[in-house]
């Protein structure tokens, strides 16, 4: 039961989106921390950024699988909305 779910998530490239999100979140934290200390912001700012990134994680997980379903390729240079989306 778990294997088909993992296969479908892999086919929809959800894992790739999660890895990209993790790399982007790490980069944001690496930039925010020195800026925060340089501007003498309170330490709570880093906590707020971490919470914001944590809240964004499930949003990425829930939105990623929907994107490929809503579009279809009609020709090599044209993308259209799927009929059921309209």
TIBALUM-171500 format. One record per residue (C-alpha): residue number from 1; residue in three letters; chain; y, x, z. Coordinates in nm, 2 decimals, padded with zeros to 4 digits. Layout:
<recs>
+-----+--------+--------+--------+--------+--------+
! num ! residu ! chaine !     c2 !     c1 !     c3 !
+-----+--------+--------+--------+--------+--------+
! NUM !    ala !      A !      Y !      X !      Z !
...
+-----+--------+--------+--------+--------+--------+
</recs>
This chain:
<recs>
+-----+--------+--------+--------+--------+--------+
! num ! residu ! chaine !     c2 !     c1 !     c3 !
+-----+--------+--------+--------+--------+--------+
!   1 !    unk !      A !  00.00 !  00.00 !  00.00 !
!   2 !    unk !      A !  00.24 !  00.29 !  00.07 !
!   3 !    unk !      A !  00.14 !  00.49 ! -00.23 !
!   4 !    unk !      A !  00.26 !  00.24 ! -00.49 !
!   5 !    unk !      A !  00.59 !  00.20 ! -00.30 !
!   6 !    unk !      A !  00.64 !  00.58 ! -00.30 !
!   7 !    unk !      A !  00.55 !  00.60 ! -00.67 !
!   8 !    unk !      A !  00.81 !  00.33 ! -00.75 !
!   9 !    unk !      A !  01.07 !  00.50 ! -00.55 !
!  10 !    unk !      A !  01.00 !  00.83 ! -00.73 !
!  11 !    unk !      A !  01.01 !  00.65 ! -01.06 !
!  12 !    unk !      A !  01.35 !  00.50 ! -00.98 !
!  13 !    unk !      A !  01.48 !  00.85 ! -00.87 !
!  14 !    unk !      A !  01.56 !  00.73 ! -00.52 !
!  15 !    unk !      A !  01.45 !  01.06 ! -00.37 !
!  16 !    unk !      A !  01.68 !  01.25 ! -00.61 !
!  17 !    unk !      A !  01.97 !  01.04 ! -00.50 !
!  18 !    unk !      A !  01.89 !  01.10 ! -00.13 !
!  19 !    unk !      A !  01.87 !  01.48 ! -00.18 !
!  20 !    unk !      A !  02.21 !  01.47 ! -00.37 !
!  21 !    unk !      A !  02.35 !  01.26 ! -00.09 !
!  22 !    unk !      A !  02.23 !  01.51 !  00.17 !
!  23 !    unk !      A !  02.38 !  01.80 ! -00.02 !
!  24 !    unk !      A !  02.71 !  01.62 ! -00.06 !
!  25 !    unk !      A !  02.71 !  01.52 !  00.31 !
!  26 !    unk !      A !  02.64 !  01.88 !  00.41 !
!  27 !    unk !      A !  02.93 !  02.00 !  00.19 !
!  28 !    unk !      A !  03.17 !  01.75 !  00.34 !
!  29 !    unk !      A !  03.08 !  01.86 !  00.69 !
!  30 !    unk !      A !  03.12 !  02.23 !  00.60 !
!  31 !    unk !      A !  03.47 !  02.15 !  00.47 !
!  32 !    unk !      A !  03.58 !  01.91 !  00.74 !
!  33 !    unk !      A !  03.50 !  02.14 !  01.03 !
!  34 !    unk !      A !  03.73 !  02.43 !  00.95 !
!  35 !    unk !      A !  04.00 !  02.20 !  00.84 !
!  36 !    unk !      A !  03.97 !  02.00 !  01.16 !
!  37 !    unk !      A !  04.01 !  02.31 !  01.37 !
!  38 !    unk !      A !  04.28 !  02.45 !  01.15 !
!  39 !    unk !      A !  04.49 !  02.14 !  01.19 !
!  40 !    unk !      A !  04.41 !  02.11 !  01.56 !
!  41 !    unk !      A !  04.25 !  01.77 !  01.53 !
!  42 !    unk !      A !  04.04 !  01.64 !  01.82 !
!  43 !    unk !      A !  03.67 !  01.70 !  01.82 !
!  44 !    unk !      A !  03.61 !  01.33 !  01.78 !
!  45 !    unk !      A !  03.71 !  01.35 !  01.41 !
!  46 !    unk !      A !  03.39 !  01.54 !  01.34 !
!  47 !    unk !      A !  03.19 !  01.27 !  01.51 !
!  48 !    unk !      A !  03.37 !  01.00 !  01.30 !
!  49 !    unk !      A !  03.28 !  01.19 !  00.99 !
!  50 !    unk !      A !  02.92 !  01.22 !  01.09 !
!  51 !    unk !      A !  02.91 !  00.85 !  01.17 !
!  52 !    unk !      A !  03.07 !  00.76 !  00.83 !
!  53 !    unk !      A !  02.81 !  00.98 !  00.65 !
!  54 !    unk !      A !  02.53 !  00.82 !  00.85 !
!  55 !    unk !      A !  02.65 !  00.47 !  00.76 !
!  56 !    unk !      A !  02.67 !  00.57 !  00.39 !
!  57 !    unk !      A !  02.31 !  00.69 !  00.38 !
!  58 !    unk !      A !  02.15 !  00.34 !  00.39 !
!  59 !    unk !      A !  02.41 !  00.22 !  00.14 !
!  60 !    unk !      A !  02.29 !  00.49 ! -00.10 !
!  61 !    unk !      A !  01.92 !  00.39 ! -00.03 !
!  62 !    unk !      A !  01.99 !  00.02 ! -00.09 !
!  63 !    unk !      A !  02.20 !  00.06 ! -00.40 !
!  64 !    unk !      A !  02.02 !  00.33 ! -00.59 !
!  65 !    unk !      A !  01.72 !  00.12 ! -00.71 !
!  66 !    unk !      A !  01.94 ! -00.15 ! -00.85 !
!  67 !    unk !      A !  02.13 !  00.06 ! -01.10 !
!  68 !    unk !      A !  01.85 !  00.12 ! -01.35 !
!  69 !    unk !      A !  01.74 ! -00.24 ! -01.35 !
!  70 !    unk !      A !  02.08 ! -00.38 ! -01.44 !
!  71 !    unk !      A !  02.13 ! -00.18 ! -01.76 !
!  72 !    unk !      A !  01.93 ! -00.15 ! -02.08 !
!  73 !    unk !      A !  01.96 !  00.08 ! -02.38 !
!  74 !    unk !      A !  02.02 ! -00.11 ! -02.70 !
!  75 !    unk !      A !  02.07 !  00.19 ! -02.92 !
!  76 !    unk !      A !  02.11 !  00.57 ! -02.87 !
!  77 !    unk !      A !  02.48 !  00.52 ! -02.81 !
!  78 !    unk !      A !  02.51 !  00.18 ! -02.65 !
!  79 !    unk !      A !  02.42 !  00.06 ! -02.31 !
!  80 !    unk !      A !  02.43 ! -00.32 ! -02.23 !
!  81 !    unk !      A !  02.38 ! -00.53 ! -01.92 !
!  82 !    unk !      A !  02.03 ! -00.68 ! -01.89 !
!  83 !    unk !      A !  02.01 ! -01.05 ! -01.97 !
!  84 !    unk !      A !  01.92 ! -01.15 ! -01.61 !
!  85 !    unk !      A !  02.23 ! -00.98 ! -01.47 !
!  86 !    unk !      A !  02.47 ! -01.20 ! -01.67 !
+-----+--------+--------+--------+--------+--------+
</recs>
